[in-house]
Amino acid sequence: MNWTWFHKLGSPKWFYEISGRWLPWLAWAAVLLVSVGVIWGLAFAPEDYQQGNSFRIIYIHVPAAFLAQSIYVMLALAGVVGLVWKMKLADVALQQAAPIGAWMTFIALLTGAVWGKPTWGAWWVWDARLTSMLILLFLYFGIIALGQAISNRDSASKACAVLAIVGVVNIPIIKYSVEWWNTLHQPATFKVTEKPAMPVEMWLPLLVMVIGFYCFFTVVLLMRMRLEVLRRESRASWVKNEVKALVGNNS
């Protein structure tokens, strides 16, 4: 098997060039999918027979919750790559994705509270799913704080990688908490291996929103990583050439 592509990921120059080609396409996909999903879900999807229109917050809550968990898994994988293969770009990805994951976790918790008030009669309950999501938010905060508190870059990257890897044990707890414990939180809205319980008119715009959120995350992550790569590689000749090219195009 040819692993050339994997080793290329360790090259900041190659990453900067290839990500620049992907960004416009991903940005347009994110705008299109999120716009279609929001309009479809909020305006045209039918009401839920039990919850009425309050269920429509699902089109923000579920994609944010999916993304919050997926980003943390990505942090753990980046931590493994950084520790084993010593790829600096893995640390860049970990550091730049953590704040996005924290925001997505916060949005999931906030929208869950808004949804929980008319459904459960309370903004917050110490439910297993909610509590484990709150722990996820604290894990994100811990990684962000750890990366900023340690001045030595190598030491900070190793510490953040270890915390990300250790903390990933919380992800299956979040996923299976509804099945392992008696909780108020409803089971998964839809699963890849099973037919959705919702009618197609409801879950299809939700699927569009989920894909749109992932595209949005990729766009924001690539932009943050590109800026960080330029900062870390500011003395490299290819960065100086890139800056000259940008100045020349703007003049």
C-alpha positions as a printed NumPy array, in Angstrom:
array([[  0.   ,   0.   ,   0.   ],
       [  1.282,   3.459,  -0.941],
       [  1.446,   5.672,   2.171],
       [  2.957,   8.659,   0.37 ],
       [ -0.194,  10.71 ,   0.947],
       [  0.057,  10.069,   4.696],
       [  3.652,  11.246,   4.939],
       [  2.804,  14.295,   2.837],
       [  0.469,  15.366,   5.634],
       [  3.583,  16.104,   7.657],
       [  4.576,  18.792,   5.154],
       [  3.134,  22.221,   6.062],
       [  3.765,  23.463,   2.524],
       [  1.862,  20.577,   0.929],
       [ -1.004,  20.962,   3.406],
       [ -1.246,  24.7  ,   2.75 ],
       [ -1.371,  24.178,  -1.008],
       [ -3.897,  21.327,  -1.049],
       [ -6.173,  22.892,   1.572],
       [ -6.287,  26.081,  -0.496],
       [ -7.743,  24.073,  -3.371],
       [-10.357,  22.382,  -1.208],
       [-11.569,  25.43 ,   0.705],
       [-13.747,  27.101,  -1.974],
       [-15.577,  23.85 ,  -2.785],
       [-16.131,  22.988,   0.86 ],
       [-17.287,  26.522,   1.657],
       [-19.887,  26.482,  -1.114],
       [-21.03 ,  23.005,  -0.047],
       [-21.405,  24.164,   3.565],
       [-23.413,  27.258,   2.612],
       [-25.656,  25.315,   0.235],
       [-26.305,  22.36 ,   2.527],
       [-26.898,  24.389,   5.71 ],
       [-29.171,  26.837,   3.86 ],
       [-31.228,  24.033,   2.303],
       [-31.35 ,  22.105,   5.572],
       [-32.453,  25.095,   7.661],
       [-35.187,  26.176,   5.242],
       [-36.372,  22.616,   4.658],
       [-36.353,  21.669,   8.329],
       [-37.807,  24.843,   9.818],
       [-40.315,  25.758,   7.125],
       [-41.369,  22.63 ,   5.239],
       [-40.866,  19.598,   7.487],
       [-44.143,  18.454,   9.104],
       [-44.869,  19.016,  12.779],
       [-44.185,  16.235,  15.245],
       [-47.423,  14.631,  16.396],
       [-46.369,  14.875,  20.083],
       [-44.002,  17.852,  20.356],
       [-45.446,  20.083,  17.651],
       [-43.054,  22.691,  16.274],
       [-40.736,  22.552,  19.272],
       [-39.076,  19.471,  17.785],
       [-37.586,  21.628,  14.991],
       [-34.652,  22.552,  17.213],
       [-33.455,  19.042,  16.345],
       [-32.085,  20.475,  13.09 ],
       [-29.491,  22.417,  15.094],
       [-29.161,  20.264,  18.203],
       [-28.437,  16.906,  16.574],
       [-25.837,  18.113,  14.027],
       [-24.039,  20.074,  16.77 ],
       [-24.043,  17.042,  19.098],
       [-22.789,  14.731,  16.338],
       [-20.037,  17.151,  15.443],
       [-19.013,  17.764,  19.065],
       [-18.369,  14.053,  19.557],
       [-16.728,  13.527,  16.163],
       [-14.318,  16.406,  16.719],
       [-13.146,  14.918,  19.999],
       [-12.502,  11.567,  18.314],
       [-10.499,  13.502,  15.729],
       [ -8.499,  15.131,  18.545],
       [ -7.659,  11.702,  19.959],
       [ -6.561,  10.439,  16.536],
       [ -4.47 ,  13.56 ,  16.009],
       [ -2.941,  12.975,  19.434],
       [ -1.951,   9.425,  18.479],
       [ -0.461,  10.599,  15.17 ],
       [  1.447,  13.361,  16.936],
       [  2.859,  11.069,  19.622],
       [  3.695,   8.118,  17.36 ],
       [  4.733,   9.73 ,  14.067],
       [  5.808,  13.124,  15.487],
       [  3.812,  15.036,  12.876],
       [  3.615,  18.692,  13.844],
       [  0.517,  19.181,  11.707],
       [ -1.296,  16.727,  13.965],
       [ -0.701,  19.102,  16.881],
       [ -1.863,  22.018,  14.724],
       [ -5.077,  20.143,  13.919],
       [ -5.612,  19.221,  17.576],
       [ -5.073,  22.753,  18.873],
       [ -7.204,  24.412,  16.197],
       [-10.08 ,  21.931,  16.324],
       [-10.5  ,  22.029,  20.12 ],
       [-12.162,  25.489,  20.259],
       [-14.557,  24.51 ,  17.457],
       [-15.459,  21.347,  19.356],
       [-16.049,  23.356,  22.52 ],
       [-18.415,  25.692,  20.677],
       [-20.323,  22.77 ,  19.13 ],
       [-20.658,  21.12 ,  22.54 ],
       [-21.927,  24.388,  24.025],
       [-24.46 ,  24.766,  21.186],
       [-25.607,  21.173,  21.696],
       [-26.074,  21.763,  25.435],
       [-27.82 ,  25.106,  24.911],
       [-30.235,  23.835,  22.256],
       [-30.813,  20.731,  24.351],
       [-31.831,  22.936,  27.279],
       [-34.195,  24.944,  25.079],
       [-35.673,  21.697,  23.772],
       [-35.835,  20.153,  27.243],
       [-37.871,  22.953,  28.805],
       [-41.153,  22.269,  26.924],
       [-40.453,  18.51 ,  26.77 ],
       [-39.298,  17.736,  30.317],
       [-40.458,  20.897,  32.083],
       [-36.899,  21.834,  33.099],
       [-33.945,  23.546,  31.453],
       [-31.495,  21.045,  32.941],
       [-31.614,  17.632,  34.565],
       [-28.678,  15.513,  35.681],
       [-29.418,  12.996,  32.982],
       [-26.614,  10.593,  31.938],
       [-26.497,  11.96 ,  28.376],
       [-26.508,  15.611,  29.47 ],
       [-23.934,  15.048,  32.194],
       [-21.539,  13.201,  29.894],
       [-21.903,  15.991,  27.304],
       [-21.073,  18.531,  30.012],
       [-17.967,  16.485,  30.832],
       [-17.072,  16.64 ,  27.133],
       [-17.23 ,  20.432,  27.29 ],
       [-14.877,  20.438,  30.284],
       [-12.491,  18.127,  28.412],
       [-12.391,  20.612,  25.541],
       [-11.748,  23.438,  28.001],
       [ -8.973,  21.379,  29.581],
       [ -7.21 ,  20.819,  26.254],
       [ -7.487,  24.51 ,  25.333],
       [ -6.215,  25.649,  28.744],
       [ -3.396,  23.091,  28.757],
       [ -2.202,  24.189,  25.332],
       [ -2.096,  27.82 ,  26.441],
       [ -0.62 ,  27.238,  29.909],
       [  2.519,  25.346,  28.827],
       [  4.982,  27.641,  27.097],
       [  7.125,  24.886,  25.561],
       [  5.439,  23.857,  22.319],
       [  6.598,  20.224,  22.353],
       [  5.58 ,  19.707,  25.978],
       [  2.205,  21.346,  25.358],
       [  1.501,  19.186,  22.298],
       [  2.343,  15.984,  24.199],
       [  0.218,  16.951,  27.204],
       [ -2.767,  17.875,  25.023],
       [ -2.389,  14.672,  23.015],
       [ -2.426,  12.541,  26.173],
       [ -5.485,  14.334,  27.549],
       [ -7.314,  13.948,  24.229],
       [ -6.539,  10.222,  24.096],
       [ -7.532,   9.594,  27.714],
       [-10.69 ,  11.676,  27.422],
       [-11.968,   9.808,  24.361],
       [-13.343,   7.151,  26.751],
       [-16.189,   9.62 ,  27.364],
       [-17.438,   9.319,  23.757],
       [-18.878,   5.778,  24.038],
       [-20.363,   6.807,  27.391],
       [-22.203,   9.655,  25.637],
       [-23.312,   7.38 ,  22.805],
       [-24.586,   4.473,  24.911],
       [-25.695,   6.354,  28.032],
       [-29.34 ,   6.185,  26.947],
       [-29.091,   2.384,  26.656],
       [-26.943,   1.744,  29.747],
       [-28.964,   3.868,  32.181],
       [-32.6  ,   4.862,  32.658],
       [-32.532,   8.406,  31.275],
       [-34.979,  11.056,  30.152],
       [-33.063,  11.644,  26.933],
       [-34.584,   9.955,  23.903],
       [-32.601,   7.298,  21.962],
       [-30.677,   8.157,  18.796],
       [-32.819,   9.904,  16.203],
       [-31.408,   7.757,  13.418],
       [-28.658,   5.182,  13.035],
       [-26.576,   4.186,  10.035],
       [-27.389,   0.493,  10.552],
       [-31.13 ,   0.882,  11.116],
       [-34.111,   2.398,   9.35 ],
       [-34.939,   5.828,  10.857],
       [-37.961,   5.939,  13.15 ],
       [-38.831,   9.385,  11.788],
       [-40.67 ,   9.83 ,   8.476],
       [-38.455,  10.681,   5.519],
       [-39.853,  14.236,   5.401],
       [-38.284,  14.841,   8.829],
       [-34.983,  12.935,   8.768],
       [-33.875,  13.854,   5.246],
       [-33.451,  17.595,   6.011],
       [-31.729,  16.532,   9.254],
       [-29.256,  14.453,   7.245],
       [-28.626,  17.451,   4.982],
       [-27.938,  19.601,   8.051],
       [-25.543,  17.036,   9.532],
       [-23.502,  16.904,   6.315],
       [-23.607,  20.702,   6.083],
       [-22.296,  21.052,   9.654],
       [-19.409,  18.71 ,   8.881],
       [-18.544,  20.739,   5.781],
       [-18.707,  23.931,   7.847],
       [-16.4  ,  22.424,  10.47 ],
       [-13.905,  21.369,   7.805],
       [-13.857,  24.867,   6.315],
       [-13.317,  26.578,   9.672],
       [-10.688,  24.019,  10.719],
       [ -8.707,  24.375,   7.488],
       [ -8.776,  28.169,   7.744],
       [ -7.563,  28.086,  11.353],
       [ -4.88 ,  25.526,  10.532],
       [ -3.641,  27.527,   7.544],
       [ -3.214,  30.619,   9.716],
       [ -1.407,  28.615,  12.389],
       [  0.859,  26.99 ,   9.802],
       [  1.81 ,  30.412,   8.459],
       [  2.544,  31.592,  12.003],
       [  4.708,  28.593,  12.884],
       [  6.491,  28.522,   9.524],
       [  6.895,  32.3  ,   9.235],
       [ 10.658,  32.001,   8.679],
       [ 10.387,  29.383,   5.918],
       [ 11.12 ,  30.523,   2.381],
       [  7.857,  29.163,   0.97 ],
       [  5.861,  31.295,   3.453],
       [  7.791,  34.423,   2.446],
       [  7.064,  33.632,  -1.205],
       [  3.393,  33.119,  -0.383],
       [  3.217,  36.478,   1.382],
       [  4.928,  38.206,  -1.544],
       [  2.436,  36.632,  -3.942],
       [ -0.503,  37.819,  -1.841],
       [  0.908,  41.334,  -1.605],
       [  1.532,  41.367,  -5.333],
       [ -2.049,  40.286,  -6.093],
       [ -3.483,  42.966,  -3.807],
       [ -1.32 ,  45.811,  -5.067]])
